[in-house]
């Protein structure tokens, strides 16, 4: 039970596939309250939220109810109702706050929360996989493929790190090599404009695999991203190996472009559910060569450290920090 001196809040990291929810006390995540729900199991966010609150009801005292919340949502944030980009949920912030009797509701992009969480990670929660020494106080890029492709950046301000709301996953997919041209042509016939997310994400990996199989004259064997990554890591399917390496290469190109745009000499943080499962493959892949393949700007990026974020609760940590009272 919490004391009357706490500032109890609800925090949520709401993605396309999973909803992670927890309680936070004065900006600190209460890890014992963390719950991970599958979005597809609930008809609405309100239904999932109520299920969570019923389960953790014992953590909030009657004289210290949950009166504030920070919801990190996989969607652009603007005035009006929130519609999720990659699942069926939606909600209206003022109406939800009224229904839940919250005195304060913060709604931020999920990768804003991810970025704020990255700023708090230690060397165990993230490991350096490429590059050299970060430049103190310089911007940091946060990017990660999961259900979609999320991006944010951290810039230093008078009160600490500020997370920028970005939609970098929806930029045009870089087309550089002859293979890129062939893949882009195949995908454009099926989907029209090809964004980075169309290829560099869970569903994007499936799209990329099908295109690689078509070019190889092979019948696609797999229908899910997890199957493709498993076969690639095992080395049991040559098409999966080439697909996953191309996936890493394209991610490297997008990350390099974004790092140049934001001047992210403070580091590139790789997040999301896919990359931690393929760490060794990533290290030996074409990712870093593609990230550095920027002509005269190669030297600008050469020493930029690249970190693989291994902490699964990074988004919740960031949402809790966003809800913390001013220092």
C-alpha positions as CSV (number, residue, x, y, z in Angstrom):
1,X,0.0,0.0,0.0
2,X,1.2,3.5,-0.7
3,X,1.4,6.3,1.9
4,X,-0.4,9.6,1.7
5,X,2.9,11.4,0.7
6,X,3.0,9.6,-2.6
7,X,2.1,10.9,-6.0
8,X,0.6,7.8,-7.5
9,X,0.0,7.7,-11.3
10,X,-0.8,5.3,-14.0
11,X,1.7,4.9,-16.9
12,X,1.1,3.0,-20.2
13,X,3.2,2.1,-23.2
14,X,0.6,1.3,-25.9
15,X,1.9,-0.2,-29.0
16,X,0.4,-2.0,-32.0
17,X,0.6,-5.5,-30.5
18,X,1.1,-5.1,-26.7
19,X,-0.1,-2.7,-24.0
20,X,2.3,-2.4,-21.1
21,X,0.7,-0.7,-18.0
22,X,2.0,0.0,-14.5
23,X,1.7,2.3,-11.6
24,X,4.4,5.0,-10.8
25,X,5.2,6.8,-7.6
26,X,6.7,10.3,-8.1
27,X,8.1,9.4,-11.5
28,X,9.5,6.0,-10.4
29,X,8.1,2.9,-12.0
30,X,6.6,0.4,-9.6
31,X,7.8,-2.7,-11.4
32,X,5.7,-5.1,-9.3
33,X,2.6,-3.5,-10.9
34,X,3.7,-4.0,-14.5
35,X,1.3,-5.9,-16.7
36,X,1.6,-6.7,-20.4
37,X,-1.7,-7.2,-22.3
38,X,-2.3,-8.2,-25.9
39,X,-4.2,-5.5,-27.7
40,X,-6.1,-8.0,-29.8
41,X,-7.6,-9.5,-26.6
42,X,-9.5,-6.3,-25.8
43,X,-12.2,-4.6,-27.8
44,X,-11.1,-1.2,-26.6
45,X,-8.4,0.6,-24.6
46,X,-11.0,1.3,-21.9
47,X,-11.6,-2.4,-21.5
48,X,-7.9,-3.2,-21.2
49,X,-7.4,-0.3,-18.8
50,X,-10.2,-1.5,-16.5
51,X,-8.8,-5.0,-16.5
52,X,-5.4,-3.6,-15.4
53,X,-6.9,-1.4,-12.7
54,X,-8.9,-4.3,-11.3
55,X,-5.8,-6.4,-11.1
56,X,-3.6,-3.9,-9.3
57,X,-6.3,-2.3,-7.2
58,X,-4.6,-3.4,-4.0
59,X,-1.5,-1.2,-4.7
60,X,-3.5,2.1,-4.4
61,X,-4.9,3.2,-1.0
62,X,-8.4,4.6,-0.8
63,X,-7.0,7.9,0.5
64,X,-4.4,7.9,-2.3
65,X,-6.1,6.9,-5.5
66,X,-4.6,7.0,-8.9
67,X,-5.4,10.6,-10.0
68,X,-3.0,11.1,-12.9
69,X,-1.8,9.2,-15.9
70,X,0.7,9.3,-18.8
71,X,-0.3,7.3,-21.9
72,X,2.4,6.7,-24.5
73,X,0.6,5.9,-27.7
74,X,1.8,4.5,-31.0
75,X,0.2,7.3,-32.9
76,X,0.8,10.9,-33.9
77,X,-0.4,13.1,-31.1
78,X,-2.7,16.1,-31.9
79,X,-5.8,17.7,-30.5
80,X,-8.9,15.5,-30.6
81,X,-9.4,11.7,-30.4
82,X,-6.4,9.4,-30.6
83,X,-6.6,6.7,-33.2
84,X,-3.8,4.1,-33.0
85,X,-1.7,3.6,-36.1
86,X,-1.3,-0.2,-36.0
87,X,-4.3,-1.5,-34.0
88,X,-8.0,-1.0,-33.6
89,X,-8.1,1.1,-30.4
90,X,-9.0,4.8,-30.1
91,X,-9.9,7.1,-27.2
92,X,-10.8,10.7,-26.5
93,X,-8.3,12.1,-23.9
94,X,-10.7,14.6,-22.1
95,X,-13.5,12.1,-22.0
96,X,-11.2,9.3,-20.7
97,X,-9.8,11.6,-18.0
98,X,-13.3,12.5,-16.9
99,X,-14.4,8.9,-16.8
100,X,-11.4,7.8,-14.8
101,X,-11.5,10.9,-12.6
102,X,-7.9,11.7,-13.3
103,X,-6.8,15.2,-12.3
104,X,-4.0,15.1,-14.9
105,X,-3.6,13.2,-18.2
106,X,-0.5,13.4,-20.4
107,X,-0.7,11.8,-23.8
108,X,2.6,11.4,-25.6
109,X,4.0,9.5,-28.6
110,X,5.3,6.0,-27.6
111,X,8.7,6.8,-28.9
112,X,8.8,10.1,-26.9
113,X,8.4,7.8,-23.9
114,X,11.0,5.4,-25.3
115,X,13.5,8.2,-25.7
116,X,13.0,9.5,-22.2
117,X,13.5,6.0,-21.0
118,X,16.7,5.6,-23.0
119,X,18.1,8.7,-21.2
120,X,17.8,6.8,-17.9
121,X,19.3,3.4,-18.9
122,X,22.5,2.0,-17.5
123,X,25.1,-0.2,-19.1
124,X,23.2,-3.4,-18.3
125,X,20.0,-2.2,-19.8
126,X,21.7,-1.2,-23.1
127,X,24.8,-2.5,-24.7
128,X,27.1,-0.7,-27.2
129,X,27.3,-2.7,-30.5
130,X,29.1,-0.2,-32.8
131,X,30.9,3.1,-32.8
132,X,33.0,4.9,-30.4
133,X,32.6,7.6,-27.7
134,X,29.5,9.8,-27.5
135,X,29.7,13.6,-27.4
136,X,28.4,14.9,-24.1
137,X,25.2,16.9,-24.4
138,X,24.8,16.2,-28.1
139,X,21.4,15.0,-29.5
140,X,20.6,11.3,-29.3
141,X,18.6,9.3,-32.0
142,X,16.1,6.7,-30.8
143,X,14.8,4.3,-33.5
144,X,13.3,0.9,-33.4
145,X,11.4,-1.6,-35.5
146,X,8.5,-3.4,-33.8
147,X,4.9,-3.6,-34.9
148,X,5.8,-0.3,-36.8
149,X,9.0,1.7,-37.0
150,X,9.3,4.3,-34.2
151,X,11.6,7.3,-34.0
152,X,12.4,10.1,-31.7
153,X,15.4,12.2,-30.7
154,X,16.7,13.6,-27.4
155,X,18.0,17.2,-27.2
156,X,19.4,18.8,-24.1
157,X,17.5,21.7,-22.6
158,X,17.6,23.8,-19.4
159,X,15.6,21.2,-17.5
160,X,17.3,18.1,-18.9
161,X,16.6,15.9,-21.9
162,X,13.7,16.8,-24.2
163,X,12.1,14.1,-26.4
164,X,11.0,15.2,-29.9
165,X,7.9,13.9,-31.4
166,X,8.9,12.4,-34.7
167,X,7.3,10.2,-37.4
168,X,10.5,9.1,-39.1
169,X,9.2,5.6,-39.7
170,X,7.0,7.1,-42.5
171,X,9.8,8.7,-44.5
172,X,10.5,7.2,-48.0
173,X,12.4,4.0,-47.9
174,X,16.0,4.7,-49.1
175,X,16.8,3.1,-52.5
176,X,20.5,2.9,-53.0
177,X,21.7,-0.5,-54.4
178,X,20.5,-2.5,-57.4
179,X,18.8,-4.9,-55.0
180,X,17.0,-2.0,-53.3
181,X,15.7,-1.0,-56.8
182,X,14.4,-4.5,-57.5
183,X,12.8,-4.8,-54.1
184,X,11.2,-1.4,-54.2
185,X,9.8,-2.1,-57.7
186,X,8.1,-5.3,-56.4
187,X,6.7,-3.7,-53.3
188,X,5.5,-0.6,-55.1
189,X,3.3,-2.7,-57.4
190,X,1.5,-4.1,-54.4
191,X,1.5,-1.1,-52.0
192,X,2.1,2.1,-54.0
193,X,4.4,4.5,-52.0
194,X,6.9,2.6,-49.9
195,X,7.7,4.1,-46.5
196,X,10.6,2.9,-44.3
197,X,8.0,1.2,-42.0
198,X,6.6,-0.8,-44.9
199,X,9.9,-2.8,-44.8
200,X,11.6,-2.1,-41.5
201,X,9.0,-3.4,-39.0
202,X,7.5,-6.8,-38.1
203,X,5.0,-6.8,-41.0
204,X,7.7,-5.1,-43.1
205,X,10.1,-8.0,-42.6
206,X,7.4,-10.3,-44.0
207,X,7.0,-8.0,-47.0
208,X,10.7,-7.9,-47.6
209,X,11.0,-11.7,-47.3
210,X,8.3,-12.3,-49.9
211,X,10.1,-9.9,-52.2
212,X,13.4,-11.7,-51.7
213,X,11.7,-15.1,-52.3
214,X,10.2,-13.8,-55.5
215,X,13.6,-12.6,-56.8
216,X,15.1,-15.9,-55.8
217,X,12.4,-17.9,-57.6
218,X,11.4,-19.6,-54.4
219,X,8.1,-20.2,-52.8
220,X,7.7,-18.4,-49.5
221,X,7.8,-20.8,-46.6
222,X,7.1,-18.5,-43.7
223,X,4.3,-16.1,-42.9
224,X,5.5,-14.4,-39.6
225,X,8.4,-12.2,-38.7
226,X,9.5,-14.5,-35.8
227,X,9.7,-17.5,-38.2
228,X,11.9,-15.5,-40.6
229,X,14.2,-14.2,-38.0
230,X,14.6,-17.7,-36.4
231,X,15.5,-19.3,-39.7
232,X,17.9,-16.5,-40.5
233,X,19.7,-16.7,-37.1
234,X,19.9,-20.5,-37.4
235,X,21.2,-20.1,-41.0
236,X,18.7,-22.8,-42.1
237,X,17.1,-20.8,-44.9
238,X,19.3,-18.8,-47.3
239,X,16.4,-16.5,-48.4
240,X,15.7,-15.7,-44.7
241,X,19.4,-14.9,-44.2
242,X,19.6,-12.5,-47.1
243,X,16.2,-11.0,-46.1
244,X,17.3,-10.3,-42.5
245,X,20.7,-8.9,-43.6
246,X,18.9,-6.6,-46.0
247,X,16.5,-5.6,-43.3
248,X,19.5,-4.6,-41.1
249,X,21.1,-2.8,-44.0
250,X,18.0,-0.7,-44.7
251,X,17.6,0.1,-41.0
252,X,21.2,1.3,-41.0
253,X,20.5,3.6,-44.0
254,X,17.5,5.1,-42.3
255,X,19.3,5.4,-39.0
256,X,22.3,7.1,-40.7
257,X,20.0,9.5,-42.5
258,X,18.2,10.4,-39.3
259,X,21.5,10.8,-37.3
260,X,22.8,13.2,-39.9
261,X,19.5,15.2,-39.9
262,X,19.4,15.5,-36.1
263,X,23.2,15.7,-35.5
264,X,23.0,12.8,-33.1
265,X,26.6,12.6,-32.0
266,X,25.3,11.6,-28.6
267,X,24.5,8.1,-29.9
268,X,22.0,6.0,-31.8
269,X,19.7,3.9,-29.6
270,X,18.2,0.8,-31.3
271,X,14.9,-0.2,-29.7
272,X,11.9,-2.4,-30.4
273,X,11.0,-6.0,-30.0
274,X,12.9,-7.4,-33.0
275,X,16.5,-6.4,-32.5
276,X,17.3,-7.8,-29.0
277,X,16.4,-11.3,-30.4
278,X,18.9,-11.0,-33.2
279,X,21.8,-9.3,-31.4
280,X,24.6,-11.4,-32.8
281,X,23.2,-11.3,-36.3
282,X,22.9,-7.6,-36.1
283,X,26.5,-7.2,-35.0
284,X,27.7,-9.2,-38.1
285,X,25.1,-7.7,-40.5
286,X,25.4,-4.8,-43.0
287,X,23.8,-2.4,-40.5
288,X,26.8,-0.3,-39.5
289,X,28.4,-0.2,-43.0
290,X,25.1,1.1,-44.4
291,X,24.7,3.6,-41.6
292,X,28.2,5.0,-42.4
293,X,27.7,4.9,-46.1
294,X,27.1,8.7,-46.4
295,X,30.0,9.8,-48.7
296,X,31.8,12.8,-47.3
297,X,29.7,12.6,-44.1
298,X,31.1,9.1,-43.2
299,X,33.6,10.7,-40.8
300,X,30.7,12.6,-39.1
301,X,29.1,9.3,-38.1
302,X,32.2,7.1,-37.7
303,X,32.5,7.5,-33.9
304,X,28.8,7.8,-33.1
305,X,28.1,5.0,-30.6
306,X,25.2,2.6,-31.4
307,X,23.4,1.1,-28.5
308,X,21.1,-1.9,-28.5
309,X,18.4,-1.3,-25.9
310,X,17.7,-4.6,-24.0
311,X,15.4,-3.2,-21.3
312,X,11.8,-4.3,-22.2
313,X,10.3,-1.6,-19.9
314,X,12.1,1.4,-21.4
315,X,8.8,2.9,-22.7
316,X,7.2,2.6,-19.2
317,X,10.3,4.1,-17.6
318,X,10.0,7.0,-19.9
319,X,6.3,7.5,-19.4
320,X,6.9,7.6,-15.6
321,X,9.6,10.2,-16.1
322,X,7.2,12.3,-18.2
323,X,4.7,12.2,-15.3
324,X,7.2,13.1,-12.6
325,X,6.7,16.5,-10.9
326,X,9.2,19.2,-11.8
327,X,12.5,18.9,-10.0
